[in-house]
Amino acid sequence: MLSDWLDRMEGSAAFDALVGDRAVWSALHRISGTLDTSLVGIFAPDYAERLEAARQRLVTPDGS
């Protein structure tokens, strides 16, 4: 979830407005790069379905 959110936010006006401190901006880019190189699942053909399932687990109280 975090990797997907960072990917969508980076370079957007919303990201720039949300993260005004350049030091925080830099740290978030490093975290994003680390996630992108360590999460092999983001390249899986069913990534969109996995991402949606993760979203549902996080927003439903019982995780089902």
MOQUI-V563889 format. One record per pair of residues at least 4 apart in sequence whose C-alpha atoms are under 7 Angstrom apart, sorted by the first residue. I is the first residue (numbers start at 0). J is the second residue. D is the distance in whole Angstrom. If there is no record, write none. Layout:
<<I;J;D> <I;J;D>>
This chain:
<<0;4;6> <0;50;7> <1;5;6> <2;6;6> <2;31;6> <2;34;6> <2;35;7> <3;7;6> <4;8;6> <5;9;6> <5;31;6> <8;13;7> <8;14;5> <9;14;6> <10;14;7> <11;15;6> <12;16;6> <13;17;6> <14;18;6> <15;19;6> <18;23;7> <18;24;6> <20;24;6> <21;25;6> <22;26;6> <23;27;6> <24;28;6> <25;29;6> <26;30;6> <27;31;6> <28;32;6> <29;33;6> <30;34;6> <31;35;6> <32;36;6> <33;37;6> <34;38;6> <40;46;7> <41;46;6> <42;46;7> <45;49;6> <46;50;6> <47;51;6> <48;52;6> <49;53;6> <50;54;6> <51;55;6> <52;56;6> <53;57;6> <54;58;6> <55;59;6> <56;62;4> <56;63;6> <57;62;7> <59;63;7>>
